[in-house]
Amino acid sequence: YITIADLYKNEVPIEDIEELVRMTDKEGFGFTLLGIASFYEAGGTLDSARKIHSVVDNEGNPIFRSHEFDGYLENGGTIEFAEALSKITKKDGKPVFDSGNLMSSFLDAGGTIEFARELASLTDEQGNPSLDQRDMYHIQREGISLDRVREVHAARDAYDGSMFDGHTIYRFAQLGLDRNEVNFRDTDRPNAIVIYPTNDWNGAFENEPARAFFHSIKDEYDVFVRIADTEEDVYRAISRVPDTELLILGGHGSEKTLSLGETDLGIREAEKKDERYTLDLSDQELGTYLSRLDPQAVIFLYSCSNAKGDNGDNIADFI
């Protein structure tokens, strides 16, 4: 821990301490003493804190939380960059980047204001940016080209002609799918369905080994990929591909659940508390859809703990 006396010994004026403690974010929290120490160690000054704190959303709320100031400075952030990024908005005037931490991460990954503006210009049916701040950061971090993102954004789901959401656009682009590969194309190769979850808290399905695994499948199969939020997304995908010989169900798992849009129930309490966002032992209808696979199909549970236990009361035995 750190005391006011420690800060004073390190030549942080008491007047600065008093003002920084009162400099609250949109949740009403100000600087802690440890936060002040970290901020000054990062080269911060009272003047730079005032400027960062002055970057606000359309309702006048500070975008940066006090614990985000030092990281932004360490990443070379300027007030001009933060202000310009905060002015990239949705139709209702709310900034696309409303997190100081993600502003900092986008900058650290090499993001530019121009690239953010180009990404924000790709809009959904309502005229709002399809990609949110996290998608934009991930696209920048992964080095995905604007042309690739535009190509996937221009594609439509052949099922109903709808646009893909921002997270799906990012994931399809990251997986290297072009606009013709986002829908299923049947050739003389065997057919595979790959399901990824929308909720991937640690990037287990986005990292390099996961992508290499996907491409090893894509090299051998006609692949249909869907980023599933609910069990209905899984059922719809299974229904759309004939004679499927390989079904890969990806999601963070526990003994009795495979999470799609829900958090990882193997280590956390449910957030959505709605069974539709997981595959679990209550999904008796799953059998109807699995019966549509090729009789010799392989079902690969790309998930932790689904075969845990030896009493038959787990996802693997259920399937």
C-alpha positions, 0 to 999 in steps of 0.5 A, a space after each residue: 500500500 502507499 500513503 499520502 506521506 509516501 507521495 509527498 516524499 516523491 514530490 507529488 504536491 498535496 494540492 495535486 493529490 487532493 484534486 486527483 482524488 476528487 477527479 471522478 469517473 462515470 462510476 463516481 470513483 476517483 484516483 486511489 493513492 496507488 493509482 496516483 503513484 502509478 500515474 506519476 511514475 508513467 510521466 503523468 502530471 496534474 495538467 495531463 490528468 485534467 486533459 485526459 479527464 476532459 475527454 467525455 462522451 455525448 452525455 458529458 461523462 469522462 471516458 477514461 477511468 482513473 486506473 486507465 490514465 497511466 496505461 494510456 500515457 505509457 502507450 504514447 497516448 495524446 489528448 488529441 488522439 483520445 479526442 479524435 477517437 471519441 468523436 467517432 460515434 454511432 447514430 445516437 451520438 454515443 462514441 464507438 470507443 467509450 472505454 479508455 482501456 480499449 482506446 489505449 489497446 487500439 493505440 498500442 496495437 498500432 491503430 490510427 484515427 483514419 483506420 478507426 474511421 474507415 472501420 466505423 463507416 461499415 454500417 449495419 441495417 440501422 446505419 450504426 457501425 457494425 463493428 464495436 470498439 473491441 472488434 476494431 481493436 482485435 482487427 488492428 491487433 490481428 493485422 487484418 486488412 481493411 479490404 478483407 473486412 470490407 469483403 466480409 461486411 459486404 457478404 450476406 447470410 444465404 439463409 435469410 439475406 441478413 448482414 453479419 454482426 460485427 463480431 462475426 465479421 471480425 471472426 470470419 475475416 480473422 479465419 481468412 474466409 472470403 465472401 464466398 466462403 461465409 456460406 456453405 459451398 458443396 463440392 466433392 469433398 466431405 462436409 464439416 460444420 465448425 461452431 465457435 462461441 460468441 463468448 470467448 473470454 480468454 481467446 482460446 478459439 482465436 489464438 494461433 493454434 486454434 486458427 491452425 487447427 481450423 485451417 487443417 480442417 478447411 484443407 480437407 473439408 467443405 467447411 461451414 462456419 458459424 459463430 453461435 450465440 444460442 443453441 438455435 444458431 447451432 441447430 440452424 447450422 446443422 440443418 443447412 449442411 447435408 451429409 455432414 461427416 464432421 461436427 465441431 462444437 466449440 465453446 468453453 465447457 463444464 461437465 454438463 454445459 458447453 457455453 455459446 453466448 454464456 460465460 464459462 460455466 466451468 469457472 464462473 457463475 452464469 451471467 445471462 442465466 438463460 439456458 438458450 445460451 448454452 448446450 446442456 443436458 436439458 437439450 433433448 431436441 439436440 438429438 433430432 438435429 444430430 440425426 441429420 448428420 451422416 450416420 458415420 459422422 464424427 462429433 468433436 467437442 472442442 471444449 473443456 470438461 465435457 467428458 468429466 466424470 464416469 457416471 454418464 452424466 456429462 455432455 459427451 455421454 449425453 450426445 
